Structures are given as C-alpha cells and as structure tokens.
Amino acid sequence: MVVQDSTDAGDARVGVRLEPFLHQVGGHLSVMKYDEHTVCKPLIFQEQRFYESLPLAMKRFTPQYKGTITVHLQRDSRGHLSLVATPLKENRGPFKVSTESAAVALWQTLQQTTGGTGGAHPLAQWQLAHSLEESPTTSLLRSDFHLNAPVSSLVEDAKGNQAERRSFNPWGLQCHQAHLTRLCTEYPENQRHRFLLLENVVSRYKHPCILDLKMGTRQHGDDASEEKKARHMRKCAQSTSACLGVRICGMQVYQVDKKHFLCKDKYYGRKLSIEGFRQALHQFLHDGTRFRTELLEPIQRQLQALLSVIRSQSSYRFYSSSLLIIYDGQELPERTPGGLHPQEEAPQTAHSSSSGSLTKVDIRMIDFAHTTYKGSWNEHTTYDGPDPGYIFGLENLIQILQDIQEGE
C-alpha cells in the first residue's frame, strides 16, 4: 500500500521525529529509522518506480515498499534540529518510537551537538573535517560521541587497525551527518523533502550481522557523466568487482566473546584481493569464538534461489545496487544432550523466519537508484536478457562459500 503524503502544516507538530538508523553499514545516502519496522531514505524517482513495478518473483528478495512520506527540518525553541516526517492521521497509531532506544540516545546527543544559535551553517561546529588521505569513517572515530548503548562496536580502518569501541556503527552516522549538513546549508528550514518508506529488514534480529555487497562488474548508471563513469570504472578495476563481480561495501559482525560489533567499511572492501575477500567472508561468519558453519547452507540456498530469479529477469541491469546478507549474531542456545546446537541438528529447516531457535538468514537486494529495465522512465539503453555482471557476482559468491564449506 502506498502511503500518500500529507501537506497539512499542522501535522508537523505531531509528526514522527526520525532517528539515525544504527545498522547502516554501507551506502552514501542517509537511512533513517521511522519506527521499529520501517526505515526511510531520500526519494530518488527511479528507485521509487522500481519498487512500484517490482516483478513478483523479486519481492521476497527486496525490502517491502511502504510508500512515500514528507520530511522537513524542524528547529525547536532551544535551536536543536530534527528531521520530522509527516504521516497521514490514520497511520499515526502504529508508528511509535521507543524513548528508551539507543537510537534516541544518539539522536539526543546529535541534537545537543547541533544546537547552535544563528549562523548560515548551523552544523558547521560539528562537521567532521577530513583530508583527502583519510576515510570518512577514520575521521568519525576522532569525534567526541560517547554513548551508553547495549552493544558497542569495534571498528577497523582500511588498514585493519583497530580503533576504540563505539556504541554504534559509525558509517550510518557519517552518512546522516553529511545529509543533515547538506539540507541545512542548501535548503530553507521549511523545505519539504520526499522520502521512501521501506521495511526495516533487520528489525527481527537481536544482534544483526550484516554484509553489504556491491554486486556486478559495472557500477555506473546509464546517466552517469564521463567523469563519474571513469571514477566508477576505476574503482571496479582496482577491486574484486572486476574479477569476481562483487565487492564488500560494509560489514558488522557480532562478537559474542566481547559483546560488540566488529565493523568494516567500503574502504576496507575496496582493497581486498580475491583471497582477502574469501577471508572477509569467513570473518563475517565467525562470532569471535567459533565459525558459524550452520549458516553456510541456508545462505547458499537463498543465493541460489536469487540467482534463479535474476536469470529470469530480462532487460534488468542492477547497476550500483547492493546485496545484504543478514543473520542473527545472538548467543546460541545451550547444547542438547547429543552435543549439537539446535541449528546443527536440523540445518534443512534453517530459514529467515524468526520463530523458535532456528537459524535466521536473510538475503535482500537494496539501492535501485541506477537500476534500468524495459519500461523504466528514463532508460537510455534497453538491454536484452538477464544482468550478466550480477549473475557473475552471484555465481562467484556461491562458489567461494562452497569452498569455505568444504574447507571447514
């Protein structure tokens, strides 16, 4: 169902204040938490059209599309800035945000830090300046955020150096900061912005372990400028995108022994060799105490199912889209008298359901701003057959996971 925008100015006073989404591990557009089961992101028309015309076979591998919503910046009496979404009146009931969440604590800290009075650039005082030699994540780690959240994170930079623990994945905050800064400096406060409402695909997980994979051998869209095209082609050529059709764009994996997330960003992923990519996949499936062998079969099974769907979609090219592999990093139940975890007793029943103690695994395609297909509104080129680069990446990913399974 498409949620229509509400333009009643009075609604803003009772709108939904958006929170930073604490589990964004990749991408560059800010993803915000709307409610427990819904996230939102800045609307790009091409992506909206994709969701509205989504082939039925692909729906199980994409977030549920929940429509669009109006968002605007709002400053309170103390000068604190918020992003406020305006839902329809009949939809306000279910959209409750917990005031006890770690995201609210982070948001409150952001408000305090951005509560400047006056000035053309209200966020200038907390912008994280960084030189061309360092990544945004490295810069972020030098900021002064110290939060008390249930699960902390241990971040590694592109060189593998461990930084101090943080109580959130810093990548999403970096994206959020950049987006807020742009809104504040480029648009008036009362400017209305359109956002997409999408399913929060990690809401069912206690400690969501997420691997963000940029799929395909080509990342630029048909409408890319020559400069952007050359930049994306260079990134692909210098990473595993060229030789494998897939590269790591971000990762968080829960370490049960230390009770924190280990996080890695896109700069780390770009530097990996084929062997480094294999080792990173292995690390994604390791909880700090043991390798999660029970995850291999359900992940491969879902990837094979996705591969069949992609092969059946003629004319689609998923340029610059990502694939998420998600599982729950929560501690395993006690072993049974036979010595096996419940997941190990019946791996054939492992699926993405959150019922019982079954292994929870999910595969989702995201980010379709540059996806093109026959009938898309701004197609520059019409392609025949399925997406060869995406298929190449899926086949290599499945093969590497099979090799890891055989090695285990």
TATAZI-V809156 format. One record per pair of residues at least 24 apart in sequence whose ideal C-beta (glycine too) atoms are under 8 Angstrom apart, sorted by sequence separation. I is the first residue (numbers start at 0). J is the second residue. If there is no record, write none. Layout:
i/j
I/J
I/J
//
This chain:
i/j
216/240
247/271
332/356
42/67
140/165
215/240
216/241
246/271
261/287
298/324
213/240
37/65
144/172
216/244
298/326
39/68
81/110
140/169
215/244
247/276
250/279
80/110
139/169
214/244
215/245
238/268
243/273
246/276
252/282
256/286
257/287
39/70
79/110
139/170
214/245
238/269
242/273
245/276
252/283
255/286
256/287
79/111
213/245
237/269
238/270
239/271
247/279
252/284
254/286
255/287
256/288
294/326
326/358
327/359
80/113
136/169
139/172
212/245
213/246
238/271
239/272
243/276
250/283
252/285
253/286
254/287
255/288
326/359
79/113
80/114
136/170
139/173
212/246
213/247
239/273
252/286
326/360
33/68
79/114
135/170
138/173
212/247
213/248
234/269
291/326
325/360
326/361
78/114
108/144
211/247
212/248
324/360
325/361
77/114
78/115
136/173
210/247
211/248
239/276
324/361
325/362
78/116
108/146
135/173
211/249
323/361
324/362
325/363
105/144
210/249
211/250
323/362
209/249
210/250
322/362
323/363
80/121
105/146
209/250
283/324
322/363
323/364
80/122
104/146
135/177
209/251
210/252
286/328
322/364
323/365
78/121
104/147
105/148
208/251
321/364
322/365
104/148
207/251
208/252
320/364
321/365
39/84
101/146
208/253
320/365
321/366
127/173
207/253
320/366
101/148
206/253
293/340
317/364
319/366
320/367
101/149
127/176
293/342
297/346
319/368
320/369
1/51
126/176
293/343
296/346
301/351
317/367
319/369
320/370
31/82
33/84
125/176
292/343
296/347
318/369
213/265
297/349
318/370
17/70
293/346
296/349
297/350
317/370
318/371
122/176
126/180
206/260
297/351
316/370
213/268
294/349
315/370
316/371
150/206
293/349
315/371
316/372
37/94
122/179
305/362
315/372
122/180
314/372
14/73
34/93
301/360
305/364
314/373
11/71
34/94
35/95
120/180
301/361
302/362
312/372
313/373
33/94
34/95
35/96
105/166
122/183
297/358
301/362
11/73
34/96
35/97
105/167
121/183
122/184
298/360
2/65
3/66
4/67
6/69
120/183
297/360
2/66
3/67
4/68
5/69
17/81
32/96
120/184
294/358
298/362
0/65
1/66
2/67
4/69
16/81
17/82
101/166
119/184
293/358
0/66
1/67
2/68
16/82
17/83
101/167
109/175
113/179
294/360
316/382
16/83
17/84
105/172
314/381
315/382
15/83
16/84
260/328
314/382
14/83
15/84
314/383
317/386
320/389
14/84
15/85
32/102
210/280
313/383
314/384
315/385
316/386
14/85
15/86
313/384
315/386
11/83
14/86
313/385
316/388
317/389
210/283
248/321
255/328
312/385
316/389
11/85
254/328
311/385
312/386
10/85
208/283
253/328
255/330
310/385
10/86
15/91
252/328
253/329
309/385
245/322
309/386
7/85
10/88
13/91
18/96
6/85
15/94
170/249
5/85
16/96
21/101
309/389
310/390
4/85
5/86
15/96
21/102
309/390
5/87
18/100
20/102
5/88
19/102
168/251
2/86
3/87
18/102
21/105
306/390
309/393
2/87
18/103
19/105
18/105
19/106
306/393
2/90
18/106
231/319
305/393
306/394
16/106
19/109
302/393
306/397
168/260
170/262
169/262
168/262
170/264
302/396
303/397
164/259
302/397
82/179
221/318
220/318
299/397
302/400
80/179
152/251
219/318
220/319
82/182
218/318
219/319
153/254
217/318
218/319
299/400
215/317
298/400
299/401
80/183
150/253
214/317
215/318
153/257
215/319
215/320
295/400
299/404
153/259
155/261
213/319
214/320
151/258
152/259
153/260
154/261
155/262
157/264
213/320
214/321
150/258
151/259
152/260
153/261
154/262
155/263
159/267
213/321
214/322
295/403
296/404
150/259
151/260
152/261
153/262
154/263
157/266
212/321
295/404
72/182
84/194
150/260
152/262
156/266
157/267
211/321
212/322
72/183
156/267
211/322
212/323
155/267
157/269
211/323
212/324
292/404
295/407
157/270
210/323
72/186
74/188
209/323
210/324
73/188
209/324
210/325
292/407
72/188
209/325
71/188
208/325
290/407
71/189
72/190
207/325
208/326
71/190
207/326
208/327
280/399
284/403
71/191
207/327
208/328
280/400
70/191
71/192
204/325
206/327
207/328
69/191
70/192
204/326
205/327
206/328
277/399
281/403
69/192
70/193
200/323
204/327
205/328
206/329
276/399
280/403
69/193
70/194
201/325
204/328
205/329
68/193
69/194
200/325
204/329
277/402
67/193
68/194
277/403
21/148
67/194
67/195
68/196
136/264
66/195
67/196
66/196
134/264
136/266
64/195
65/196
64/196
65/197
134/266
64/197
65/198
63/197
64/198
62/197
63/198
62/198
41/178
62/199
62/200
30/171
29/171
24/168
30/174
31/175
244/388
23/168
25/170
29/174
50/195
244/389
21/167
22/168
24/170
28/174
29/175
223/369
244/390
21/168
23/170
24/171
27/174
50/197
222/369
244/391
245/392
19/167
23/171
26/174
29/177
47/195
220/368
221/369
243/391
244/392
245/393
22/171
29/178
46/195
204/353
220/369
243/392
244/393
21/171
27/177
28/178
29/179
42/192
203/353
219/369
221/371
244/394
245/395
20/171
23/174
41/192
42/193
220/371
244/395
245/396
19/171
41/193
42/194
240/392
243/395
19/172
41/194
42/195
243/396
40/194
41/195
39/194
40/195
204/359
222/377
19/175
39/195
203/359
243/399
39/196
40/197
221/378
222/379
38/196
39/197
221/379
37/196
38/197
221/380
37/197
38/198
37/198
38/199
200/361
36/198
37/199
31/194
33/196
36/199
200/363
35/199
36/202
32/199
35/202
215/386
217/388
216/388
215/388
214/388
215/389
214/389
216/391
215/391
216/392
215/392
214/392
20/199
22/201
214/393
212/392
212/396
6/191
22/207
24/209
26/211
24/210
25/211
22/209
24/211
25/213
4/193
2/196
26/248
25/248
26/249
24/248
25/249
24/249
23/249
24/250
24/251
22/251
24/262
25/264
24/264
25/265
60/305
60/308
57/308
56/308
56/311
57/312
56/312
54/312
26/321
25/321
62/363
60/362
61/363
60/363
61/364
62/365
60/364
61/365
57/364
50/367
49/367
46/366
46/367
49/370
45/367
46/368
52/374
45/368
49/372
45/369
46/370
43/368
45/370
49/375
48/375
48/376
45/375
45/376
44/376
45/377
26/365
26/366
//
